[in-house]
Amino acid sequence: MQLGDSKSAEAGVQDRKHVTKLDLVNNRLVPNAIEPRAALAEYDSGLGNLTLWNTTQNPHVARLVISAFVGMAPEHKLRVIAPDVGGGFGSKIFIYPEEVVCLWAARRTRRPVKWVSERSEAFLADAHGRDHVTHAEMAFDGEGKITGLRVKTIANLGAYMSTFSSSVPTYLYGTLLSGQYAIPAIYCEVDAVYTNTVPVDAYRGAGRPEATFVVERLIEVAARQMGMDPVDLRKKNFIHAFPIRRR
């Protein structure tokens, strides 16, 4: 994904008073909810209806995906119920294979089928978060005003595509790279890669914390390099007028 004007950002970075360059790693993390995931499926053979009790943060998405994309049953024949979830912070939004298998098995055996994840399974099977490697450059003029920002990120998606995994390191990340600062030119390039690791998806803000980490590290390091108080540098570059319009 490429977002922003590369020429404007390059012009904003070149021949400036100061340019801060950083290589950053936003490490992979494993969600660890209070309660592991669980699913209970029931099939009504008389009506042909399926019911799934699922520790999901979004039963409406689960119903849509399992019906429209997995093809388990038409939406009017599938009910998804979300009981007390016991924490999730993103990791329980997605559609996992065990939930679909429970529905399939319940219909096949014509008996309720329950599955509960063990803690060790959760560490290996639940979607992980983040896992970015980033090179970023932020330029300043002689007064400490930001003139341009360039960011290149390699985002690890894991071995398989998850529900929201492609949007998290792209449009939920690149569009937030200005943070609360008035930056006239930004260019972001993201390469999403597949690896032999657990799939990565939304976790605690989904792309926005990663963008904030990049911008705030740049500001902090730049202030030290220029001998300025980081608070003063931030105040100097805060957005002071709303709304902000695209040029």
C-alpha beads as a LAMMPS data file, in Angstrom:
LAMMPS data file: protein, C-alpha beads

247 atoms
246 bonds

1 atom types
1 bond types

-500.0 500.0 xlo xhi
-500.0 500.0 ylo yhi
-500.0 500.0 zlo zhi

Masses

1 110.0

Atoms # bond

1 1 1 0.000 0.000 0.000
2 1 1 1.141 3.537 -0.817
3 1 1 -0.556 6.484 0.848
4 1 1 0.233 10.164 0.468
5 1 1 2.266 12.250 -1.975
6 1 1 5.784 10.820 -2.262
7 1 1 7.159 13.863 -4.097
8 1 1 5.802 16.352 -1.561
9 1 1 7.088 14.243 1.329
10 1 1 10.506 13.942 -0.315
11 1 1 10.650 17.687 -0.828
12 1 1 9.667 18.187 2.794
13 1 1 12.499 15.958 3.993
14 1 1 15.316 17.034 1.675
15 1 1 17.540 20.027 2.451
16 1 1 15.927 20.717 5.812
17 1 1 17.583 21.994 8.955
18 1 1 17.251 18.671 10.724
19 1 1 16.106 15.152 9.786
20 1 1 15.537 12.421 12.378
21 1 1 15.798 8.860 11.049
22 1 1 14.732 5.827 13.042
23 1 1 14.498 2.069 12.551
24 1 1 11.715 0.766 14.752
25 1 1 10.386 -2.673 15.648
26 1 1 6.848 -2.879 16.972
27 1 1 7.062 -6.429 18.246
28 1 1 4.545 -9.224 17.773
29 1 1 2.375 -9.842 20.812
30 1 1 -0.015 -12.548 21.974
31 1 1 -3.437 -11.557 23.373
32 1 1 -4.145 -13.258 26.690
33 1 1 -7.817 -12.937 27.638
34 1 1 -9.158 -13.754 31.095
35 1 1 -11.112 -16.641 29.553
36 1 1 -9.971 -18.624 26.487
37 1 1 -12.285 -18.900 23.502
38 1 1 -15.195 -21.344 23.542
39 1 1 -18.049 -22.345 21.263
40 1 1 -21.270 -24.342 21.644
41 1 1 -23.306 -25.251 18.573
42 1 1 -26.805 -26.714 18.315
43 1 1 -28.770 -27.900 15.283
44 1 1 -32.567 -27.957 15.059
45 1 1 -33.268 -30.690 12.526
46 1 1 -36.973 -29.858 12.373
47 1 1 -36.457 -26.251 11.273
48 1 1 -32.972 -26.611 9.838
49 1 1 -31.704 -23.833 12.119
50 1 1 -28.220 -23.542 13.607
51 1 1 -27.421 -21.732 16.860
52 1 1 -23.907 -20.832 17.939
53 1 1 -23.075 -19.643 21.449
54 1 1 -19.693 -18.079 20.923
55 1 1 -17.229 -15.985 22.942
56 1 1 -17.203 -13.332 20.250
57 1 1 -16.900 -9.560 20.481
58 1 1 -19.060 -9.129 17.389
59 1 1 -21.801 -11.736 16.835
60 1 1 -23.146 -9.802 13.841
61 1 1 -19.870 -10.111 11.929
62 1 1 -19.622 -13.781 12.930
63 1 1 -23.112 -14.468 11.578
64 1 1 -22.397 -12.616 8.341
65 1 1 -19.039 -14.268 7.649
66 1 1 -20.135 -17.803 8.580
67 1 1 -23.219 -17.434 6.375
68 1 1 -22.051 -15.422 3.390
69 1 1 -18.398 -16.418 3.106
70 1 1 -18.126 -19.849 4.738
71 1 1 -21.544 -20.906 3.464
72 1 1 -22.523 -22.864 6.559
73 1 1 -26.162 -21.722 6.391
74 1 1 -28.287 -18.800 5.159
75 1 1 -28.351 -15.891 7.605
76 1 1 -32.018 -16.470 8.484
77 1 1 -31.099 -20.028 9.492
78 1 1 -28.163 -19.090 11.708
79 1 1 -28.253 -17.424 15.115
80 1 1 -25.091 -16.320 16.917
81 1 1 -25.307 -15.561 20.635
82 1 1 -22.506 -13.790 22.512
83 1 1 -22.599 -14.515 26.267
84 1 1 -20.198 -12.991 28.796
85 1 1 -16.932 -12.969 26.870
86 1 1 -14.307 -12.610 29.601
87 1 1 -12.054 -10.167 27.774
88 1 1 -10.818 -10.043 24.216
89 1 1 -9.402 -6.647 23.205
90 1 1 -9.752 -7.595 19.542
91 1 1 -8.728 -11.238 19.534
92 1 1 -12.348 -12.424 19.820
93 1 1 -13.735 -10.455 16.874
94 1 1 -12.433 -12.827 14.227
95 1 1 -13.935 -15.996 12.788
96 1 1 -11.921 -19.006 13.901
97 1 1 -12.107 -22.513 12.403
98 1 1 -13.199 -24.164 15.659
99 1 1 -16.456 -22.200 15.680
100 1 1 -17.354 -23.330 12.177
101 1 1 -16.347 -26.924 12.933
102 1 1 -18.679 -26.940 15.947
103 1 1 -21.588 -25.916 13.718
104 1 1 -20.700 -28.527 11.106
105 1 1 -20.340 -31.275 13.711
106 1 1 -23.614 -30.365 15.419
107 1 1 -25.475 -30.638 12.137
108 1 1 -23.667 -33.839 11.205
109 1 1 -24.240 -35.594 14.536
110 1 1 -27.554 -33.876 15.319
111 1 1 -26.309 -33.281 18.833
112 1 1 -24.976 -30.158 20.584
113 1 1 -21.203 -29.843 20.230
114 1 1 -18.975 -27.833 22.573
115 1 1 -15.354 -26.795 22.187
116 1 1 -13.207 -24.936 24.743
117 1 1 -9.685 -23.698 24.061
118 1 1 -6.874 -24.476 26.461
119 1 1 -4.468 -21.705 27.417
120 1 1 -1.614 -23.272 25.435
121 1 1 -3.865 -23.538 22.371
122 1 1 -4.797 -19.868 22.685
123 1 1 -1.158 -18.824 22.503
124 1 1 -0.713 -20.785 19.281
125 1 1 -4.074 -20.314 17.559
126 1 1 -5.583 -16.949 18.564
127 1 1 -4.688 -14.074 16.244
128 1 1 -1.581 -12.181 17.334
129 1 1 -1.053 -8.420 17.124
130 1 1 1.272 -5.897 15.431
131 1 1 4.690 -7.229 14.285
132 1 1 5.940 -4.234 12.269
133 1 1 9.443 -3.333 11.138
134 1 1 9.608 0.357 10.184
135 1 1 12.063 2.901 8.829
136 1 1 10.862 6.485 9.360
137 1 1 12.224 9.952 8.603
138 1 1 10.875 13.212 10.012
139 1 1 12.219 16.606 8.900
140 1 1 12.168 19.963 10.692
141 1 1 12.910 23.527 9.688
142 1 1 15.119 25.912 11.660
143 1 1 12.268 26.765 14.042
144 1 1 11.462 23.169 14.870
145 1 1 8.364 22.925 12.696
146 1 1 7.788 19.576 11.012
147 1 1 8.083 19.831 7.237
148 1 1 7.709 16.229 6.133
149 1 1 7.392 12.589 7.179
150 1 1 8.288 9.426 5.287
151 1 1 7.496 5.950 6.622
152 1 1 8.282 2.513 5.186
153 1 1 6.813 -0.447 7.079
154 1 1 7.013 -4.208 6.594
155 1 1 3.944 -5.732 8.253
156 1 1 3.875 -9.445 9.038
157 1 1 0.438 -10.964 8.381
158 1 1 1.445 -14.436 9.532
159 1 1 0.799 -17.609 7.555
160 1 1 -2.833 -16.904 6.639
161 1 1 -5.133 -13.967 6.038
162 1 1 -7.340 -13.196 9.045
163 1 1 -10.615 -11.243 9.119
164 1 1 -9.288 -7.660 9.289
165 1 1 -5.560 -8.333 8.891
166 1 1 -5.078 -6.519 5.587
167 1 1 -6.724 -3.287 6.770
168 1 1 -4.897 -2.985 10.114
169 1 1 -1.363 -2.176 8.846
170 1 1 -2.624 -0.164 5.866
171 1 1 -5.617 2.183 6.159
172 1 1 -5.921 1.894 9.935
173 1 1 -2.216 2.671 10.258
174 1 1 -1.097 4.916 7.407
175 1 1 -3.977 7.362 7.797
176 1 1 -3.069 7.997 11.471
177 1 1 0.614 8.810 10.988
178 1 1 0.111 12.541 11.491
179 1 1 -1.109 11.938 15.037
180 1 1 -1.997 15.259 16.666
181 1 1 0.617 17.145 14.669
182 1 1 0.243 19.504 11.710
183 1 1 2.476 17.774 9.163
184 1 1 2.235 19.290 5.674
185 1 1 3.481 16.254 3.726
186 1 1 3.350 12.546 4.629
187 1 1 4.152 9.513 2.526
188 1 1 3.639 5.973 3.827
189 1 1 4.530 2.713 2.120
190 1 1 3.510 -0.620 3.628
191 1 1 4.546 -4.056 2.398
192 1 1 2.440 -6.839 3.928
193 1 1 4.218 -10.190 3.978
194 1 1 3.243 -13.775 4.730
195 1 1 5.462 -15.833 7.036
196 1 1 5.323 -19.169 8.843
197 1 1 3.833 -17.569 11.970
198 1 1 0.424 -17.228 13.620
199 1 1 -1.950 -14.899 11.715
200 1 1 -1.981 -11.272 12.853
201 1 1 -5.114 -9.185 13.211
202 1 1 -6.630 -6.285 15.169
203 1 1 -5.513 -5.798 18.757
204 1 1 -6.065 -2.862 21.121
205 1 1 -6.611 -0.032 18.650
206 1 1 -5.727 -1.921 15.482
207 1 1 -3.059 0.058 13.633
208 1 1 -3.554 3.312 15.513
209 1 1 -1.170 2.430 18.416
210 1 1 1.459 1.377 15.879
211 1 1 1.186 4.740 14.111
212 1 1 1.333 6.627 17.411
213 1 1 4.443 4.708 18.420
214 1 1 6.225 5.735 15.205
215 1 1 5.298 9.426 15.416
216 1 1 5.959 9.879 19.119
217 1 1 9.323 8.118 18.991
218 1 1 10.350 10.417 16.151
219 1 1 9.276 13.512 18.081
220 1 1 11.036 12.382 21.253
221 1 1 14.318 11.517 19.549
222 1 1 14.234 14.644 17.373
223 1 1 13.837 16.862 20.445
224 1 1 16.887 15.292 22.066
225 1 1 18.927 15.578 18.876
226 1 1 18.043 19.257 18.476
227 1 1 18.531 20.033 22.167
228 1 1 14.886 20.981 22.691
229 1 1 12.390 20.158 25.403
230 1 1 10.147 17.374 23.958
231 1 1 7.097 19.119 25.418
232 1 1 7.975 22.375 23.654
233 1 1 8.572 20.578 20.366
234 1 1 5.200 18.896 20.624
235 1 1 3.400 22.154 21.431
236 1 1 5.079 23.840 18.500
237 1 1 3.696 21.244 16.113
238 1 1 0.256 20.555 17.552
239 1 1 -2.771 20.996 15.304
240 1 1 -4.360 24.294 16.314
241 1 1 -7.196 24.635 13.809
242 1 1 -10.016 22.300 12.837
243 1 1 -11.152 20.892 10.570
244 1 1 -7.958 19.808 8.810
245 1 1 -8.476 19.756 5.057
246 1 1 -6.520 17.791 2.506
247 1 1 -4.536 19.959 0.134

Bonds

1 1 1 2
2 1 2 3
3 1 3 4
4 1 4 5
5 1 5 6
6 1 6 7
7 1 7 8
8 1 8 9
9 1 9 10
10 1 10 11
11 1 11 12
12 1 12 13
13 1 13 14
14 1 14 15
15 1 15 16
16 1 16 17
17 1 17 18
18 1 18 19
19 1 19 20
20 1 20 21
21 1 21 22
22 1 22 23
23 1 23 24
24 1 24 25
25 1 25 26
26 1 26 27
27 1 27 28
28 1 28 29
29 1 29 30
30 1 30 31
31 1 31 32
32 1 32 33
33 1 33 34
34 1 34 35
35 1 35 36
36 1 36 37
37 1 37 38
38 1 38 39
39 1 39 40
40 1 40 41
41 1 41 42
42 1 42 43
43 1 43 44
44 1 44 45
45 1 45 46
46 1 46 47
47 1 47 48
48 1 48 49
49 1 49 50
50 1 50 51
51 1 51 52
52 1 52 53
53 1 53 54
54 1 54 55
55 1 55 56
56 1 56 57
57 1 57 58
58 1 58 59
59 1 59 60
60 1 60 61
61 1 61 62
62 1 62 63
63 1 63 64
64 1 64 65
65 1 65 66
66 1 66 67
67 1 67 68
68 1 68 69
69 1 69 70
70 1 70 71
71 1 71 72
72 1 72 73
73 1 73 74
74 1 74 75
75 1 75 76
76 1 76 77
77 1 77 78
78 1 78 79
79 1 79 80
80 1 80 81
81 1 81 82
82 1 82 83
83 1 83 84
84 1 84 85
85 1 85 86
86 1 86 87
87 1 87 88
88 1 88 89
89 1 89 90
90 1 90 91
91 1 91 92
92 1 92 93
93 1 93 94
94 1 94 95
95 1 95 96
96 1 96 97
97 1 97 98
98 1 98 99
99 1 99 100
100 1 100 101
101 1 101 102
102 1 102 103
103 1 103 104
104 1 104 105
105 1 105 106
106 1 106 107
107 1 107 108
108 1 108 109
109 1 109 110
110 1 110 111
111 1 111 112
112 1 112 113
113 1 113 114
114 1 114 115
115 1 115 116
116 1 116 117
117 1 117 118
118 1 118 119
119 1 119 120
120 1 120 121
121 1 121 122
122 1 122 123
123 1 123 124
124 1 124 125
125 1 125 126
126 1 126 127
127 1 127 128
128 1 128 129
129 1 129 130
130 1 130 131
131 1 131 132
132 1 132 133
133 1 133 134
134 1 134 135
135 1 135 136
136 1 136 137
137 1 137 138
138 1 138 139
139 1 139 140
140 1 140 141
141 1 141 142
142 1 142 143
143 1 143 144
144 1 144 145
145 1 145 146
146 1 146 147
147 1 147 148
148 1 148 149
149 1 149 150
150 1 150 151
151 1 151 152
152 1 152 153
153 1 153 154
154 1 154 155
155 1 155 156
156 1 156 157
157 1 157 158
158 1 158 159
159 1 159 160
160 1 160 161
161 1 161 162
162 1 162 163
163 1 163 164
164 1 164 165
165 1 165 166
166 1 166 167
167 1 167 168
168 1 168 169
169 1 169 170
170 1 170 171
171 1 171 172
172 1 172 173
173 1 173 174
174 1 174 175
175 1 175 176
176 1 176 177
177 1 177 178
178 1 178 179
179 1 179 180
180 1 180 181
181 1 181 182
182 1 182 183
183 1 183 184
184 1 184 185
185 1 185 186
186 1 186 187
187 1 187 188
188 1 188 189
189 1 189 190
190 1 190 191
191 1 191 192
192 1 192 193
193 1 193 194
194 1 194 195
195 1 195 196
196 1 196 197
197 1 197 198
198 1 198 199
199 1 199 200
200 1 200 201
201 1 201 202
202 1 202 203
203 1 203 204
204 1 204 205
205 1 205 206
206 1 206 207
207 1 207 208
208 1 208 209
209 1 209 210
210 1 210 211
211 1 211 212
212 1 212 213
213 1 213 214
214 1 214 215
215 1 215 216
216 1 216 217
217 1 217 218
218 1 218 219
219 1 219 220
220 1 220 221
221 1 221 222
222 1 222 223
223 1 223 224
224 1 224 225
225 1 225 226
226 1 226 227
227 1 227 228
228 1 228 229
229 1 229 230
230 1 230 231
231 1 231 232
232 1 232 233
233 1 233 234
234 1 234 235
235 1 235 236
236 1 236 237
237 1 237 238
238 1 238 239
239 1 239 240
240 1 240 241
241 1 241 242
242 1 242 243
243 1 243 244
244 1 244 245
245 1 245 246
246 1 246 247
